[in-house]
Amino acid sequence: MAGFKKSPWIIHYDASSCNGCDIETLACLTPLFDVERLGVVNTGNPKHADIFVVTGAVNEQSKSVIRNLYEQMPEPKVVVAVGACASTGGIFRQCYNICGGVDCVIPVDVYVPGCAARPEAIIDGVVRAVGVLEERHRAMAQIGDRIDQTQYLRAEKSDAPQILALQYVAYQPDAQVYGEANVPPLQQTLEELERDFERMVFVKAEVNGRLIGSARGCANRQAAELSRVMVHPYFQGRGIGHLLLTKIELAFPGVQSLQIVIGNKSEQNLRWLQRQGYQAVQTEPSTPATTTVHLHKECK
């Protein structure tokens, strides 16, 4: 965490402000306030950012952009709402096209008041965000230290919000590989996921009450269709995915075969599934740029 603490990278987005808070945010970079002396770097790539700074009230056009930028940021991450508009919608909150503050779209960790917010207040908000970021890094490191205590349990419908949040994080690399943000796992809503519990079996990997992995499947005649074996990126490479796959396979003891469908560009996952005993038996076009691969495994 020492490196993050000494050099937090931020990405700034103007939701729809009057530019007052934007000018004050830029003023933080001038020699007078010189926020870079604290190691703060303003980056234009959300994949490199630790802190998301948003100014202005959220409207219908900026809502999807904010969510997209937030989902591309690596975990852990912190959101700072700068100014009255970003915090509550400000004087525009009753306008027909204004949804409200940033927290109507994504969770906000630090609120910086003001209209416009002063540079000193913005810098203080970033410093507080670094404190939140440090605490989250510490919490994830503690989970990592207890990874040998991982429990693999049957998930319940009440776990749906945590599973969906994990899904949004775990499938961000797929969106980058396929070059499109609308891959199915990132488009699923909470209501759709809750309905899946009525027809599918879910298992979860949990450490100290924190859900870090999940898998699901359903029986179809003599075969079981498995899908979305996922592990939080922070905890990948520790054998959790293998144990999750084993647990979901054992959830269907009466079937003769197991099936998984995956995109052809997910090469690393394809190789991993082949090491688990799955073989590609069929391919079919999914979109003009991608092909779906059907994998099959006979049950012993």
Phi, psi and omega in degrees: 000341184303319181296320179293321184294323183275342183213069178287134178260135181239155170236133183249135177227133176266107183291309176180050186277174177277003181082357177296310180290330178295316180296320179292326177294318177293328179298334179296336182270351182284163181302335182295315181258325170046064181295341179292343177294340177270002180092002182286129180240130178268114182249154178262002183247116181298336181290345180255357189266147175256329185234131180254111180258123182238133175242150176090158177286155182269126175248181185296329181284321185276346184301311182291327179293316179299314180296320181295315178297317181298317183290336179279344180286140179287155175275148350281159183216161183226143180246131178241122176264116185258121177096164182296323182293316179291333182279319186225350190103343176057216183289350181262002190296340179261007177288152187296332185257008183259126179278329182138209178280180182298329183290357174278351181241312181225159179291137180251136182258325183227131177250130178249110183284168175126152177213089356275158178292137181283152179304322179298321180291323180294317178298319178298321178296321178294320178297318177295323178296323177298323176297318178295318180298318179298318179295321180290322175298319180295318180296319180290326177294323178295321176296319179299325179290338182253020185299334179288351179260016181299133177254138179248109189233163172286126181279148178249169182300330179293344178276355186305315180300319179292320180295319180294319178298318177297320181299318180296327179281314188292332184261008174298318177302325178295320179299324179287319182296316183273353176069026179210140184276352186259035173296144189310316181300331181275351180259348183292138179263167179297321180297319179294319180294320178296325177292330178297332179295340180283339183235354185235158174259132180242139170238157183221153172252128188225135176233118177053039179084357180260123180281121183239358180198158180200156174209159181214164179187165177214149181274136179227098184059244182264007182232156175246131178260114181259152181201160171050056170280109189223146179227141177305132183308329181295336186244015179285159179081017181240015178084004182291320180298320179297316181290324176297317179297319178297318181295318182287329175295319181288347180287350180234074187290339186266000184274159180266337181210163179238142183228143175222137177247133184213156178283149184291340181277349177277066189296320180296318179292324177298314179296322180296316180294325177294326176291336179274004176102005180271144180234139178288126182243344183199145173230148178208147180297137177252307173226172179303336184255349185228159178233141178269133179250126177262123181251145188224142177217126178282139178276142180276000000 
